[in-house]
């Protein structure tokens, strides 16, 4: 990475970086305070919504889910710490655009114009795809996983009691994992531009991907309902195809060698 404006000392970079980190901490601090204030209302209406039978996914044809999943608290301080951690998670999720913008402001002066044209849309796309994955995790994957795990019994002599701690851990980990999974198209696009990944890889392993996605959909929706399985399979497979489509037919390395020839 070159610097169009000339060399800058290490301490100048460190000072600018310190300012960026302070601004990021300030943004997250403000968001954390706001999230802490509104969390009691959001906790009932958003975080715990998949536990209730009126959740939107459960009203779809074939769902037939009427029971409410009950939660128990088994530790004295859990509700206080969950209030804090849930507020922190929410602040981080809401602050991602601002954090990326501040990081971009630090990195962009050291890039050439053609590098900026490649990285800027990638950051915007990564942010949008992450939120798309979080939405898919919240409205689709987590509710199905919750219903399966809450009803699954290894033995009829061991009734399930879902603790608040395990619910929150699974809830936010599912949202995070789905958000990261939705970054696949952006990563594929970047690797394709760098010449590391070729579109032929997706064609070569398409059948393997279909089988793997079907297995994942079957695990998430063990009821075997075809409609529900399709709801899980479709977005994951679309991600695979979109990733393949975003990889240039001729990678950056090939184009460079052609131009030099």
C-alpha positions in Angstrom: 0.0 0.0 0.0 1.5 3.3 -1.1 0.9 6.8 0.3 0.1 9.4 -2.3 1.0 12.3 0.0 4.5 11.1 0.8 6.1 9.3 3.8 4.7 9.8 7.3 6.5 8.9 10.5 5.4 6.0 12.7 4.5 8.4 15.5 2.3 10.4 13.2 0.5 7.2 12.3 0.2 6.3 16.0 -1.2 9.6 16.9 -3.9 9.4 14.2 -4.7 5.9 15.2 -5.1 6.9 18.8 -7.6 9.5 17.8 -9.5 7.0 15.7 -9.6 4.5 18.6 -10.8 7.3 21.0 -13.6 8.2 18.6 -14.6 4.6 18.2 -14.7 4.1 22.0 -16.8 7.3 22.4 -19.3 6.1 19.7 -19.6 2.7 21.4 -19.9 4.3 24.8 -22.8 6.5 23.7 -24.5 3.6 22.0 -23.9 1.4 25.1 -25.6 4.0 27.3 -28.6 4.3 25.0 -28.8 0.5 24.6 -28.7 0.0 28.4 -31.5 2.5 28.8 -33.8 0.8 26.3 -32.8 -2.8 26.8 -35.6 -3.7 29.3 -38.2 -2.9 26.6 -36.2 -4.4 23.8 -35.5 -7.5 25.8 -39.2 -8.3 26.1 -40.3 -7.3 22.6 -37.2 -8.3 20.5 -34.8 -10.7 22.3 -37.5 -12.9 23.9 -39.9 -12.7 21.0 -38.8 -16.1 19.5 -40.0 -17.7 22.8 -43.6 -16.7 22.1 -46.0 -18.5 19.8 -46.9 -15.2 18.0 -43.5 -14.8 16.5 -43.9 -14.1 12.7 -42.1 -17.3 11.6 -44.5 -19.5 13.6 -47.5 -18.2 11.8 -46.4 -19.5 8.4 -48.2 -22.5 6.9 -47.0 -25.8 8.3 -45.3 -24.3 11.3 -48.0 -25.2 13.8 -46.0 -24.0 16.8 -48.2 -22.9 19.6 -46.3 -23.6 22.8 -44.3 -20.9 24.6 -40.7 -21.6 25.5 -40.2 -20.7 29.2 -36.9 -19.5 30.6 -35.5 -19.8 34.1 -32.8 -17.8 35.9 -30.5 -19.9 38.1 -27.9 -17.4 39.1 -28.3 -14.5 41.4 -26.5 -11.9 39.3 -27.3 -13.3 35.8 -30.0 -10.8 35.0 -27.8 -7.8 35.8 -24.9 -9.1 33.8 -27.1 -10.1 30.9 -28.5 -6.6 30.9 -24.9 -5.3 30.5 -23.8 -7.9 27.9 -26.9 -7.6 25.8 -26.5 -3.8 25.8 -22.9 -4.2 24.7 -23.9 -6.6 21.9 -26.5 -4.2 20.7 -24.1 -1.2 20.8 -21.6 -3.2 18.8 -24.2 -4.3 16.2 -25.6 -0.8 15.9 -22.1 0.9 15.8 -20.6 -1.2 13.0 -21.3 1.4 10.3 -19.7 4.2 12.3 -16.7 2.0 13.3 -16.1 1.1 9.6 -16.4 4.7 8.6 -13.8 5.8 11.2 -11.5 2.9 10.2 -12.0 3.9 6.5 -11.1 7.5 7.3 -7.8 6.2 8.9 -6.9 3.8 6.1 -8.1 5.7 2.9 -5.4 8.5 2.9 -2.7 5.8 2.4 -4.4 4.3 -0.6 -4.2 5.1 -4.3 -7.4 6.2 -6.0 -7.8 2.8 -7.8 -7.4 1.1 -4.4 -10.1 3.3 -2.8 -12.5 2.4 -5.6 -12.1 -1.2 -4.7 -12.2 -1.1 -1.0 -15.0 1.4 -0.4 -17.8 -0.6 -2.1 -16.4 -3.7 -0.3 -16.8 -2.1 3.1 -20.3 -0.9 2.3 -21.3 -4.3 0.9 -19.8 -6.1 4.0 -21.9 -3.9 6.3 -25.1 -4.5 4.4 -24.5 -8.3 4.1 -23.7 -8.5 7.8 -27.0 -7.0 8.8 -28.8 -9.2 6.2 -27.2 -12.2 7.9 -28.2 -11.0 11.4 -31.8 -10.6 10.2 -31.8 -14.1 8.7 -30.4 -15.4 12.0 -33.1 -13.6 14.0 -36.2 -14.3 11.9 -35.3 -17.8 10.6 -32.4 -19.7 12.0 -32.5 -19.0 15.7 -36.3 -19.6 16.2 -36.0 -22.9 14.4 -33.0 -23.9 16.4 -34.7 -22.7 19.6 -37.8 -24.9 19.0 -35.7 -27.9 18.2 -33.3 -27.7 21.1 -36.0 -26.7 23.7 -38.1 -29.8 22.7 -35.3 -32.3 22.2 -35.0 -34.9 25.0 -32.3 -37.5 25.3 -34.4 -39.1 28.1 -38.0 -38.6 29.1 -36.8 -38.6 32.7 -34.9 -35.4 32.1 -37.2 -32.5 31.5 -35.8 -29.4 29.7 -35.4 -26.1 31.6 -33.8 -23.5 29.4 -31.7 -21.1 31.4 -31.5 -17.4 30.6 -27.7 -17.6 30.2 -27.8 -20.3 27.7 -30.6 -18.6 25.7 -28.7 -15.3 25.5 -25.5 -17.0 24.5 -27.1 -19.0 21.8 -29.1 -16.0 20.6 -26.2 -13.7 20.1 -23.8 -16.4 18.8 -26.4 -17.4 16.1 -26.8 -13.8 15.0 -23.1 -13.3 14.9 -22.4 -16.5 13.0 -25.1 -15.8 10.4 -23.8 -12.2 10.0 -20.4 -13.6 9.3 -21.7 -16.3 7.0 -23.4 -13.6 4.9 -20.0 -12.1 4.3 -19.2 -14.9 1.8 -20.1 -12.9 -1.3 -17.9 -9.9 -0.2 -15.0 -12.2 0.6 -15.4 -14.0 -2.7 -15.5 -10.7 -4.6 -12.3 -9.4 -2.9 -10.4 -12.7 -3.4 -11.5 -12.7 -7.0 -10.2 -9.2 -7.6 -6.9 -10.2 -6.0 -6.6 -13.3 -8.2 -6.7 -15.7 -5.4 -10.1 -17.2 -6.1 -11.5 -18.3 -9.5 -15.2 -18.7 -10.5 -14.4 -22.3 -11.7 -14.0 -23.3 -8.0 -17.7 -22.7 -7.4 -18.7 -24.7 -10.4 -16.4 -27.6 -9.4 -17.7 -27.8 -5.9 -21.4 -26.8 -6.5 -22.7 -30.4 -5.9 -20.7 -30.6 -2.7 -22.1 -27.3 -1.6 -25.7 -28.3 -2.3 -25.3 -31.5 -0.2 -23.7 -29.6 2.6 -26.4 -26.9 2.6 -29.1 -29.5 2.6 -27.5 -31.3 5.5 -27.3 -27.9 7.4 -30.9 -27.2 6.6 -32.0 -30.6 7.8 -30.1 -30.2 11.1 -31.6 -26.7 11.7 -35.1 -28.0 10.8 -35.2 -31.6 12.1 -39.0 -31.7 11.8 -38.5 -32.7 8.2 -41.1 -30.2 6.9 -40.1 -29.5 3.2 -41.4 -25.9 3.3 -39.3 -25.0 6.4 -36.2 -26.8 5.1 -36.6 -24.8 1.8 -36.7 -21.5 3.8 -33.3 -22.4 5.3 -31.8 -23.9 2.2 -32.8 -21.1 -0.2 -30.9 -18.2 1.4 -27.7 -20.2 2.0 -27.7 -21.5 -1.6 -28.4 -18.0 -3.0 -25.3 -16.8 -1.0 -23.2 -19.5 -2.8 -24.5 -18.5 -6.2 -24.1 -14.8 -5.6 -20.6 -15.4 -4.4 -19.8 -17.3 -7.6 -21.3 -14.6 -9.7 -19.3 -11.8 -8.0 -16.0 -13.5 -8.7 -14.6 -12.0 -12.0 -14.3 -14.4 -14.9 -10.7 -13.3 -15.2 -9.0 -12.7 -12.0 -6.7 -9.8 -11.3 -3.6 -11.8 -11.8 -4.7 -13.0 -15.2 -5.6 -9.5 -16.4 -2.3 -8.2 -15.3 -0.4 -10.9 -17.2 -2.5 -10.3 -20.3 -1.8 -6.5 -20.1 1.9 -7.1 -19.7 1.9 -9.5 -22.6 
